Amino acid sequence: MQLLNVLEWAHTAYRGDRPEGAGEGSGDLTVVVLPPREAMTRGQLRRMAELARDEGIAVRWEEARGGAGAPLRTVASLLGPLRRAERIVVGDPFSRYVQLLLSLARTEGAAPDVPGGVVVVDDGTATMEFVTQLARGERLVRWHRKGAGGARAALFAPVSASARRRMTPSAHRRVEVFSSMPVEAPEHVPVVRNDFAWTRARFGPPALTGGTDLVGTSLVETGVVDPERYLEAVASLARAHGATRYFAHRRESARKLHRIAAGTGLEIVRPDLPLELVARRGPIGRTILSFPSTVVHTLPLALAGTGVTVAVCDVDPAWLTEGASPRARGFLSGVTGTARGVRRLPSAPPAS
């Protein structure tokens, strides 16, 4: 999703579509991909990298997690480009790897009248939390994480603080957020609206199946929602709305997906691209159901004018695990409450 939003940002920045005063796009763009080990995400990233190359963007595939010496080799190979870059585009400001690289970058202008630049492109609901923490001057911590992070986080704290400073605007540093999420950035941090113009121009409109599709989430995998309650909610929604397909989140486990298929009869679909592109290419259901997640904000934009209805089901507080972050309930409610162009559904009752 981060890479898709880099393409959306480039479409806006380099084609003269930016709002007045939002800065100018110029120069060459190189995308550096730091792939994880997880196979499904790697596959999606390779497909997205192909699309980026089709758009004339240079892509560097860096196996930064490929062994004991990989991090040092990656940092060494990127140090020169980072120091020379006029602007740094960040996909995940919470990533420790990204924070390390950002702490090594030159984000201030070479002269007093030439401000440097950092652009944070959309990473879904994480972007909402990032902007809030940036405005408050807080340490960057993902919303679903509980506690201070232990000794490892303490050791990394100086690097994280350095990265946070580089994402704070100054007289010689411009910081910008490019997002489709409802964010209120701090003063002097402009927010450029991502309306998925590139996606709509590049794909679709999709053929509609006339049925209902259900979108999965990683709320179980991140320890926020109890797995049994989640399975009950999926079964209830599928039964009530006649859903036939379940689009799996890339982090959902095979065991969990097997239980969903066996218990509901839903066809499990593992997308090879971000759901916004899969839906835009079609075929897609006339109704798409989701729990609170990024897609309740992005799909209405990507599917504008297609006749598709996006509906969001609230998460009952009783579904939350004991280990869920204290912020989880309010954050999930905020994700749902700020979604525009979607239909609200109550928490799913237990399946009978």
C-alpha positions as CSV (number, residue, x, y, z in Angstrom):
1,M,0.0,0.0,0.0
2,Q,2.9,2.4,0.7
3,L,4.3,1.8,-2.7
4,L,0.9,2.4,-4.4
5,N,0.7,5.7,-2.6
6,V,4.2,6.6,-3.8
7,L,2.8,6.1,-7.3
8,E,-0.2,8.3,-6.4
9,W,2.1,11.0,-5.0
10,A,4.4,10.9,-8.1
11,H,1.3,11.2,-10.3
12,T,0.3,14.4,-8.4
13,A,3.8,15.8,-7.8
14,Y,5.2,15.4,-11.3
15,R,2.2,16.2,-13.4
16,G,1.3,19.6,-12.1
17,D,-1.8,18.5,-10.2
18,R,-0.7,19.8,-6.8
19,P,-2.6,22.4,-4.9
20,E,-1.2,25.9,-4.9
21,G,1.5,26.3,-2.3
22,A,2.1,22.5,-1.9
23,G,5.5,22.5,-3.5
24,E,6.8,21.5,-6.9
25,G,7.7,18.0,-8.1
26,S,11.0,17.8,-10.0
27,G,14.0,15.6,-10.5
28,D,14.3,11.8,-10.7
29,L,12.5,9.5,-8.4
30,T,14.1,6.3,-7.1
31,V,12.0,3.9,-5.0
32,V,13.9,1.7,-2.5
33,V,12.0,-1.4,-1.5
34,L,13.1,-3.0,1.8
35,P,11.1,-6.3,1.6
36,P,10.1,-8.3,4.6
37,R,10.5,-12.1,4.8
38,E,6.8,-12.9,4.6
39,A,6.1,-14.4,1.2
40,M,2.7,-12.8,0.4
41,T,3.9,-9.3,1.0
42,R,7.0,-9.9,-1.1
43,G,4.8,-11.1,-3.9
44,Q,2.7,-8.0,-3.7
45,L,5.7,-5.8,-3.6
46,R,7.2,-7.4,-6.7
47,R,4.0,-6.8,-8.6
48,M,3.9,-3.1,-7.4
49,A,7.5,-2.7,-8.4
50,E,6.6,-3.8,-11.9
51,L,3.9,-1.2,-12.0
52,A,6.4,1.5,-10.8
53,R,8.9,0.6,-13.5
54,D,6.1,0.8,-16.1
55,E,5.6,4.4,-14.9
56,G,9.3,5.2,-15.5
57,I,10.3,5.1,-11.9
58,A,13.7,3.5,-10.9
59,V,13.3,0.7,-8.3
60,R,16.0,-0.6,-6.1
61,W,15.2,-4.0,-4.3
62,E,17.3,-4.1,-1.2
63,E,17.4,-7.3,0.8
64,A,17.9,-5.4,4.1
65,R,16.7,-8.3,6.2
66,G,18.6,-11.0,4.4
67,G,21.1,-12.1,7.0
68,A,23.5,-10.8,9.7
69,G,25.4,-8.5,7.4
70,A,22.5,-7.3,5.3
71,P,21.6,-4.2,7.4
72,L,25.1,-2.8,7.2
73,R,25.4,-3.5,3.5
74,T,22.0,-1.8,2.9
75,V,22.9,1.3,4.9
76,A,26.3,1.6,3.2
77,S,24.8,1.3,-0.3
78,L,22.1,3.9,0.5
79,L,24.2,6.4,2.4
80,G,25.3,8.3,-0.7
81,P,21.9,8.6,-2.3
82,L,20.3,9.6,1.0
83,R,22.8,12.4,1.5
84,R,22.4,13.7,-2.1
85,A,18.6,13.5,-2.3
86,E,16.7,16.7,-2.5
87,R,13.6,15.1,-1.0
88,I,13.0,12.0,1.0
89,V,9.6,10.2,0.6
90,V,8.8,7.9,3.6
91,G,6.3,5.1,3.4
92,D,6.3,4.0,7.1
93,P,7.6,6.5,9.6
94,F,7.1,3.9,12.4
95,S,9.6,1.4,10.9
96,R,12.8,1.3,12.8
97,Y,14.7,0.6,9.5
98,V,13.1,3.7,7.9
99,Q,13.9,5.7,11.0
100,L,17.6,4.6,10.9
101,L,17.9,5.6,7.2
102,L,16.1,8.9,7.7
103,S,18.4,9.7,10.6
104,L,21.3,9.5,8.0
105,A,19.6,11.6,5.4
106,R,20.2,15.3,4.6
107,T,16.8,16.7,5.1
108,E,17.7,20.4,5.3
109,G,18.3,22.6,2.3
110,A,21.8,23.3,1.0
111,A,21.2,27.0,1.3
112,P,19.0,29.2,3.5
113,D,16.6,29.8,0.7
114,V,16.5,26.2,-0.5
115,P,14.5,24.1,2.0
116,G,15.0,20.4,2.0
117,G,12.0,18.1,2.1
118,V,10.4,15.1,3.7
119,V,7.1,13.7,2.4
120,V,5.3,11.1,4.4
121,V,3.0,9.1,2.0
122,D,-0.1,7.3,3.2
123,D,0.3,4.1,5.2
124,G,-3.4,3.8,6.1
125,T,-4.6,4.1,9.6
126,A,-1.0,4.4,10.8
127,T,-0.8,7.8,9.1
128,M,-3.6,9.1,11.4
129,E,-1.6,8.1,14.5
130,F,1.7,9.4,13.1
131,V,0.2,12.9,12.5
132,T,-1.3,12.9,16.0
133,Q,2.0,12.0,17.6
134,L,3.9,14.4,15.5
135,A,1.6,17.3,16.5
136,R,2.1,16.3,20.2
137,G,5.8,15.8,20.0
138,E,5.4,12.2,21.2
139,R,7.6,9.2,20.6
140,L,6.5,7.4,17.5
141,V,4.7,4.2,18.5
142,R,2.1,2.2,16.5
143,W,-1.4,2.6,17.8
144,H,-1.9,-1.2,18.5
145,R,1.4,-1.5,20.5
146,K,1.1,-1.7,24.3
147,G,3.8,-0.5,26.7
148,A,7.1,1.3,26.2
149,G,8.8,-1.3,24.0
150,G,11.4,-2.7,26.4
151,A,15.1,-2.5,26.4
152,R,15.4,-2.7,22.6
153,A,13.2,0.4,22.2
154,A,15.3,2.2,24.8
155,L,18.5,1.5,22.9
156,F,17.0,2.7,19.7
157,A,15.5,5.8,21.3
158,P,18.3,8.2,20.1
159,V,17.9,7.1,16.5
160,S,14.1,7.4,16.7
161,A,14.4,10.9,18.2
162,S,16.8,11.9,15.4
163,A,14.3,10.6,12.8
164,R,11.4,12.4,14.4
165,R,13.4,15.7,14.3
166,R,13.9,15.1,10.5
167,M,10.1,14.8,10.2
168,T,9.6,18.1,12.0
169,P,9.4,21.2,9.8
170,S,11.9,24.0,10.3
171,A,13.1,27.1,8.4
172,H,15.3,24.8,6.2
173,R,13.1,21.7,6.1
174,R,9.7,21.2,4.5
175,V,7.6,18.3,5.8
176,E,4.5,17.3,3.9
177,V,1.9,14.6,4.4
178,F,0.2,12.9,1.3
179,S,-2.8,11.1,2.5
180,S,-6.4,10.0,1.8
181,M,-7.0,9.6,5.6
182,P,-8.7,12.3,7.7
183,V,-5.7,13.9,9.3
184,E,-5.2,17.2,11.0
185,A,-1.5,17.9,10.7
186,P,0.4,20.3,13.0
187,E,1.1,23.9,11.9
188,H,3.5,24.2,8.9
189,V,2.9,20.6,7.8
190,P,0.7,20.8,4.6
191,V,-1.5,17.8,3.8
192,V,-2.0,17.0,0.1
193,R,-5.1,15.0,-0.6
194,N,-4.7,11.6,-2.1
195,D,-7.8,10.9,-4.2
196,F,-6.4,7.9,-6.1
197,A,-6.3,9.7,-9.4
198,W,-3.6,7.5,-10.7
199,T,-5.5,4.3,-9.8
200,R,-8.7,5.6,-11.4
201,A,-6.9,6.7,-14.6
202,R,-4.9,3.5,-14.9
203,F,-7.5,0.8,-14.1
204,G,-11.2,0.1,-14.6
205,P,-14.0,0.8,-14.3
206,P,-14.6,-2.7,-12.9
207,A,-17.3,-5.2,-13.8
208,L,-19.6,-5.7,-10.8
209,T,-20.7,-9.2,-9.7
210,G,-23.9,-8.0,-8.1
211,G,-23.0,-9.9,-4.9
212,T,-21.3,-9.0,-1.7
213,D,-17.5,-9.3,-0.8
214,L,-16.0,-9.2,2.7
215,V,-12.6,-7.7,3.4
216,G,-10.4,-9.2,6.1
217,T,-8.3,-7.4,8.6
218,S,-5.2,-8.2,10.7
219,L,-6.8,-7.1,14.0
220,V,-6.4,-10.7,15.3
221,E,-2.8,-10.9,14.1
222,T,-1.9,-7.6,15.8
223,G,-3.4,-8.8,19.1
224,V,-6.3,-6.3,19.2
225,V,-9.3,-8.6,18.6
226,D,-10.0,-12.0,20.0
227,P,-9.8,-14.6,17.3
228,E,-13.0,-16.5,18.2
229,R,-15.0,-13.2,18.4
230,Y,-13.6,-12.3,15.0
231,L,-14.6,-15.6,13.4
232,E,-18.1,-15.3,14.9
233,A,-18.4,-11.7,13.4
234,V,-17.2,-12.9,10.0
235,A,-19.8,-15.7,10.0
236,S,-22.6,-13.4,11.1
237,L,-21.8,-10.8,8.4
238,A,-21.5,-13.4,5.7
239,R,-24.8,-14.9,6.7
240,A,-26.7,-11.6,7.1
241,H,-25.4,-10.0,3.8
242,G,-25.0,-13.1,1.6
243,A,-21.3,-12.6,1.1
244,T,-19.5,-15.0,-1.1
245,R,-15.9,-14.0,-1.1
246,Y,-13.4,-13.0,1.6
247,F,-10.4,-10.9,0.5
248,A,-7.7,-11.8,3.0
249,H,-5.3,-9.3,4.5
250,R,-1.7,-10.1,3.7
251,R,-0.9,-10.7,7.4
252,E,-3.8,-13.2,8.1
253,S,-2.6,-16.7,8.9
254,A,-3.4,-19.7,6.8
255,R,-4.9,-21.5,9.8
256,K,-7.3,-18.6,10.5
257,L,-8.3,-18.4,6.8
258,H,-8.9,-22.2,6.7
259,R,-11.3,-21.9,9.6
260,I,-13.1,-19.0,7.9
261,A,-13.6,-21.0,4.7
262,A,-14.6,-24.2,6.6
263,G,-17.0,-22.4,8.9
264,T,-18.7,-20.0,6.4
265,G,-18.3,-21.4,2.9
266,L,-16.7,-18.1,1.8
267,E,-14.2,-18.3,-1.1
268,I,-10.8,-17.0,0.3
269,V,-9.1,-14.7,-2.1
270,R,-5.5,-13.7,-1.5
271,P,-4.9,-10.5,-3.6
272,D,-1.6,-10.2,-5.4
273,L,-2.0,-6.4,-5.4
274,P,-3.4,-3.8,-2.9
275,L,-7.2,-4.2,-2.7
276,E,-7.7,-0.8,-4.2
277,L,-6.2,-2.0,-7.4
278,V,-7.8,-5.4,-7.3
279,A,-11.2,-3.8,-6.8
280,R,-10.6,-1.2,-9.5
281,R,-9.7,-3.9,-12.0
282,G,-12.6,-6.1,-11.0
283,P,-14.8,-8.0,-11.0
284,I,-15.9,-6.8,-7.6
285,G,-19.1,-7.1,-5.6
286,R,-21.7,-4.4,-5.7
287,T,-21.3,-4.2,-1.9
288,I,-18.0,-4.5,0.0
289,L,-18.1,-5.1,3.8
290,S,-15.2,-4.3,6.1
291,F,-14.3,-3.9,9.7
292,P,-12.6,-0.6,10.7
293,S,-9.5,-0.4,8.5
294,T,-7.8,1.7,5.8
295,V,-10.0,0.4,3.1
296,V,-13.1,2.1,4.4
297,H,-11.4,5.4,3.5
298,T,-9.6,4.4,0.3
299,L,-12.1,2.2,-1.5
300,P,-14.8,4.9,-1.8
301,L,-12.1,7.1,-3.5
302,A,-10.7,4.3,-5.8
303,L,-14.2,3.2,-6.7
304,A,-15.9,6.6,-7.1
305,G,-18.5,6.6,-9.8
306,T,-18.7,2.8,-10.1
307,G,-21.9,2.1,-8.1
308,V,-20.1,0.1,-5.5
309,T,-21.3,0.5,-1.9
310,V,-18.7,0.2,0.9
311,A,-20.1,-0.6,4.4
312,V,-18.1,-0.8,7.7
313,C,-19.0,-2.9,10.7
314,D,-18.1,-1.5,14.1
315,V,-15.9,-3.5,16.4
316,D,-17.7,-4.3,19.6
317,P,-15.5,-3.5,22.7
318,A,-16.2,-7.0,23.9
319,W,-14.2,-8.4,21.0
320,L,-11.0,-6.7,22.2
321,T,-8.3,-8.8,23.9
322,E,-6.9,-8.1,27.4
323,G,-3.6,-7.2,25.7
324,A,-5.1,-4.6,23.4
325,S,-3.6,-1.2,23.6
326,P,-5.7,1.2,25.8
327,R,-6.0,3.4,22.7
328,A,-7.4,0.6,20.5
329,R,-11.1,1.2,21.2
330,G,-11.1,4.9,20.6
331,F,-8.8,4.6,17.6
332,L,-11.0,2.0,15.9
333,S,-14.1,4.0,16.6
334,G,-12.3,7.1,15.1
335,V,-11.4,5.1,11.9
336,T,-15.1,4.2,11.4
337,G,-16.5,7.6,12.5
338,T,-14.3,9.6,10.1
339,A,-14.9,7.5,7.0
340,R,-16.7,9.3,4.3
341,G,-19.0,7.8,1.6
342,V,-19.5,4.5,3.5
343,R,-22.5,2.8,5.1
344,R,-22.3,2.2,8.9
345,L,-23.3,-1.2,10.2
346,P,-23.7,-2.2,13.9
347,S,-21.4,-4.7,15.5
348,A,-22.1,-8.1,14.0
349,P,-24.3,-10.3,16.3
350,P,-23.1,-13.9,17.0
351,A,-23.7,-16.3,14.1
352,S,-26.6,-18.7,14.8
